[in-house]
Amino acid sequence: MKKYLAKIIKSAVFRNLTIVSLANFISAGFGLLCLVIISRLITVGEFGLFQISLSVMILLSLFTDIGMDTGVIRFAAFYLGSNRPAEAAQAFRITLTFKLISCLVFALTIAAGSDWISRNIFNLAALSPLLKLSAIGIISYSLINYLKSVLYVYRLFKELFLLQIIMDLTKIFLVIAACTFLKCRPEEFILAYALCPLLAFLLGYRKIRPLLKKAGKMTKTLLQKIFSFSKWVFVSDLCKQILPYLGVFLLGKLSGSQTAGIYGLAVSLTAIFPILALSIKSAVYPEIAGNKDINRIKKYLKFTLEISLYVILACLPLLFISRPAIIVIFGARYASAAVIFNWLLLGNIAMFTINAIRLALYSLNKPRMLAIVDILRVALIGIGGYLLIPGLGAIAPAILLTAANCLAAVFLALYSFGIIKRSPAGLTVDDTAILPQIY
């Protein structure tokens, strides 16, 4: 095990993972600083409105590609590994064209329907102006997600690090400017969050534009390949991104913006786990996607489960210090977020394992099973939330999230090893078209 770990640490993948993780953790630190500033300058109810509109902005930006960001990484990484750069660039151009169309449609829909959505879905009329501004963020976050996919595949991790720092510093500057020169309203903070990714995309696009010029004419065959894989990724990503925010939406509707604000703060404090998952996906998935050896995927799965055990042990002390830490940082009015955070912490440890296994299942051409499992998780939390929130309050969706993630992690681990064990000897990724018949 020690020799294996030493080999991993010396690898280029680990160096890339370190760069991406550092960028993401710095971003999380800046994001936490922004949340601390905002939470102390507006009321709990206004902070709830801010959290709801921010959730809408981030979630819908992820829906604009119907899973093509993940799908295009799989194909583009394989093409580059096969010395076919023109086809890799073509895959990215197809994705960009689709994204530009879809994000505009989503943004215009939210902006036009903000009044109806605020009154009829959230029962919060004051949410309407924030949703109009979040439409800008749908476009900017969608484009920055696309840019990151291109940088991941071409291994431009240093450039990604620089763009991430620029985006976060811009966010802090705009938040401080809103505090200093404006009226410290939720609308101003949402606008700050919406504009900074757009600046990063405009700067980053200048770097990738020469790479995309290598693309040939768009082909229907390549589009069909990407879409066939991505449609299940979209369903899975949709559910995966809804899960942490589903509690915010349910509480906003059933308990009011104050309870949603408390829960939203607890969700934000567990951001380290999505950061770890994103870092692993960014650095590791392009390598796995172009790998032809099933045995290496098996080794990756075993290593992932071992790392998950270390993550669990490292996170256990947080259960005992969460309450005093939250009171010191955010104030006594957010003390009730501590119990919610503890439950979400346990659930996100299981989610970390799920996201690591997810990469192996994508390489094994099993996005459909992931989509089914994720749908069941959303259904459990959604239905259970409606039944339990009136009696248990904000802790209900946190408990349900933990239960759903633990069950899914155990099932997917057993399912993945079962596929590999029953695969024919010598099977490679190129042969995985036959895998749907192997159960």
N, C-alpha and C positions, 0 to 999 in steps of 0.2 A: 504493500500500500504506500509506503514512504517513497519507494522508487517511482511509483506511478504518479504520486503527487509532485515529486521533483521534476519529472518529465513534463507534467502539465504546466508547472510554473515557468519553465524555460521556453515554452512554446509561444509561437506568434499569436495564437488564439488567446492565450492567457494575457499577453501584453495588450491586445486589443480590448479584451474584457476589462482590464484594469483601467484603460483610458475611458471607455464608455461608462463604467461604474463610477469613476471619479467625477465625470461630467454630470452624471445623473444625481449623484449625492450632493454635489455643489448646488445643482439646480433645486434639489429638495430643500437644502438649507436656505437658499434665497426664497423659495416658496413659503417655507415656514415663517421666515421673517416677515414676509408680506402679510401672511394670515394673522400674525401677532399684531402687526400695526393696524390692520383693518378691523380685527375683532375688538380692539380697544377704543376705536374711534367711532364706531356705530353701535346701535342697540343690538341686542340678541335677535330681535325680530328682523331687523334690517340685514343682519348677518345671515339669517336663514334665507332671505330673498336672494342675497348674493350667492349663497351656496347652491340654491336651486338653479339659478340662471347659469352659473358656471358649469354645473353638471350637464345642463342641456347643451351648452356650447361644446363641451369636450365630447360628450357622447355622440351627438349628431355629426361632428367632424369625423368621427371614426366610422360612421355608417356610410359615408359618401363614396367609399371605394368598394363596397360589397366584398371585402376580404381580399381585394386585388393587391394590396400592399404586401401581404404575406405570400400570396400566390406568385407574385412577380419575383420575389426574392428566390423562391424555389427554382423557377425556370431560369432566371437571369444568372444565378450563381452556377447552375449546371452548364449553361452555355459558355460562361467565362472559363469554367474549369475544363471545358471541351475545346477551348481556343476558338470560340465562335462569337467574337465581340459584337458583330453587327446584329446578330439575333438578340443578344442581351440588351443592346441599346433600343432595338425595336420593341422589345417587351416593355421597357420603361416609357417609351413614347406613347404606346397604346394606353398605358395606365394613366399618364398625365392627361391625355385627351379626355378620357372617361371621367377623371376626377374634376377637371375644370367644369364640365357640364353638370355633374351630379351635385357638387358643392354649391353651385349657383342656384340650382333648383331647391335644395334644402334651405339655403339661407333666405331666399325670397319667400318660401312657404312660411317659415317661422316669423319673418318680419311682418308679413301680411296677416297672419293668423294669431299674432301675439295677444290681442285683446281676448279673443275667444278662448285660447289656450289658458290664459291666466284665470279667467272666470269659471270656465267649465271643467277644466282638468285639475287645477290646483286650488280653486276657490280663493285665489289671492289676486285681487284686482291690481294691487300695487306692483305686481310682478311684470306687468305689460311693458313698461319702458325698458326694463332690463333685458327682456327677451328680444326686443328690437335691436339692442346693441349686441346681444350675443350672436345675432345673425352674421355680424362681421367676423366674429371669432370662429364661426363654423368654417368660413372660407380660409382664414389664416391658419388654423390648426390642421385643416385638411391638407393644405399645401406643404406645411412643414413636416407632416407625417410622410408625405410622398418623398420629400427631399431626403429625409433620414433613410428611407428604404434604399435610395440610390447610393448614398454614402456608405451604407452597410455593405452592400454587395461589392462595391469597388474598393472596400477597405480603406476609405478615407476618414479614419477615426480621429485623427488630429484636427482635421477641418471641422468635423462634427463637434468636437470638444470646444473649439473656438466659437462656433456659431451658437452653441448652447449657452456659453458664458455671456455672449453679447445679448442674447434674448433675455436672460435673467437679469442682467444689469439694467437693461432697458425697462423691464417690468418694475424693478425697485425704484428707478428714477421716476417713472410715471406715477407710481403710488405715492411717493414722497411729494412729488409736485402737486398731486391732487390734495394732499393733506395741507400743503403750505399755501397754495394759491386759490384753491377752490373750496367747496363747501363740505367735503368729506361725505359725499352721498354714495350709496351703493352703485349708482349708474356710472360714476366716474371711475370707480375701481374695476368694474366690468369692462369698460372701454380700454383701460390700461392692459388688462389681460388679453383683450381681443387684438390689439394692435401689435404687440411685440413679436409674435410669431411671423407676422407678415413681413416685418423688417428683416428677420433672420432668413426667410425664404428668398427675398429679393437679393440679399447678399450671397447666399449659397448657390442660387441658380446660375450665377456667373461662373462658378467653378465647374458645375456639371454640364453646362451647355455644350462645350466641345465634345464631351463623351457621347451625348445624345445625337450629335450630328453624324455619327458613324452608322446610325440606323438606316436600313433600307426601307422599302415601301412596306406599309402595314399589310399583313396577310390575315385572311380570315381564319386560317388553320391555327395560327399562334393565338389569336384572340379566343378561339374556342377552347384551346388547351388551358389557357390561364383562367377563363371563366368557369370551365368545368371543375377545376380544383377549387377556385376561389368562392364559389357559391356556398359550399359547406363551411369554409373558413369564415365567411361573412356571418352565417347563422351563429357559429361558435363565438366569434368576436363580439357580435351583437349582445349575446347573452353574458359573455365574460365582462364586458364593459358596463352592462346594466347592473350587474350584481352588487357592487359596492354602493351604487347610487340609488338602487331600488328602495332601500330603507329611507333615504332622504325624501324621495317622492311620496312614498306611502305615509310617512309621518307628516309631511307637509299637507297632505290631503285629509288625514284622519285626526291629527293632533295639533296642527298649526305650525307656523313658521318658527316659533321659539324652540319647540322640540326638534324640528328638522335641523335647526342651527346647531344644537347640542350634538346630535348624531353626526351631522356633517363634519364637525370639528374632529370627532373621534375617527371618522373615515380618513380625513386628511392626515392624521397622525400615524396611520398605518401605511403611509405612502412608500415606506422603505421596501415593502415586498413587491409591489408593482415595479419599483425601480430595479430591484434585483432580477426580476423576471425579464424586464425589458433589456437589461444589460446582457443577460445570458443569450436572449434571442438575437440581439444585435451582433454579438461577436461569434456565437457558436452556430446559429442556424444557417448562415451562408456556407459554413464548412460542411455541416451535416447534409444540407440540401444537395450538394454536389458530390457526396460520398457514395460509393457503390458497394461498400462492404457492410453486410448485415451484422456481422460480428462486432464491428466498431459501434454500431448503434446499440447493441446489447451492452457493451462496456460503458457506453454513455449513460444508459439507464441505471446500471448498478452504481456508477459514480454519483449520479443525481440523487439517488435514495440515501447514499452515505452522507452527502452534503446536507440533505434535508435534516438528518438526525443532528448534525452539528448546529444547524440553524435553530432547531427547537431548543437545544441546551443553551445556546447563546441568548435566546430571547426570554427564557423563563424569568430572569431577575426583573424584567420590565413589568411583570404583573404586580410586583410589590412596591414599585416606586412611581407608578403611573399617576395615582391620585395627588400626592404632594407636588409632583412635577407639573401637572396641569394647573393646579392652583397657583403655583409660583409664576408660571409663564403666562397663563391666560386670565387668571383671576378666579376668585371663589365662585362667581356666578356660573362657571363652566365645570365645577367640581363633579357634577353628575355624569360628565362624559367619561370619567375614569373607568367605571364598570363596563360601559359600552366598549371602550377601547380594549379592555382585557379580553372580552369575548371576540372582538374583531381580530385581535392579535393571534389568538388560537386558530381562528378561521383562515387567516392569511398565511400562517405557516403551512397549513394543508394546501392552500392555493398556490404557494410557491412550488410545492411538489407537483401539482397538477400542470402548471405552466412549463415546468422542465420536461415532464413526460410528453406534453403536447408537441414539442419539437420532434421527438422521435416518431410519434404517430403521424405527423405530417410527412416525414421522410418515408414512412411505410405505406403511404397513400391511404390513410385512415381518417380523413377529416370528418367523414360522415358520423362515425361513432362519437367523436368529440362533440359534434353538434348536438347529437341526441342527449348525451350526458349533460351538456350545458343547458339545454332546454328544460330538462328535468330539475336542474338546480334552481333556475329562475322560477319555475312553476311552484316548487316547494316554498321558496321565500315569499313569492307573491301571494299565494293562497294562504299560507300560514300567517303572513303579516296581517292580512285583512281580518283573520280570526283572532290573533293574539295581541295585536297592538292596543285595542280598546282596553284590555285587561292588564297587560304587562308594560305598556308604554314603549319607550325608545329601545329598551333592551331586547324586545322580541325579535326584530330583524337581525340583530347581532347573533343571537343564539341560533336562529335558523340558518344563517350564513355559515356558521361554524359546523353545524351538523351536516349541511349539504356538501361542504368542501371536504370534510373527512371521509364521507361515504364515497365521493367521487374519486378522491386520491387513491383509496384502497382498490376500487374497481379498476381504474385505468392502469395502475401498476400491474395487477394480475393479468389484465387483458393484453397489455403490451408484451409481457414475457411469454404469454400463451401463443401469440402470433409468431414470435421469433422461434419458440421451441418447436412449433409445428410446421415451420417453413421448410421447404426442400433444401437439401444440402447444397451449398454453393450458390444459393440465391443472392442476387445483387439488386441494387436499387433499380437498375435498368429493367429487371424482370418483374418488378412489383405490380405490373398490370394483372398478374394472376392472383395477387394477394386477396382481392375481394372474395375469392372462393375458398380461402383458407381460414377456418374458424376453429 
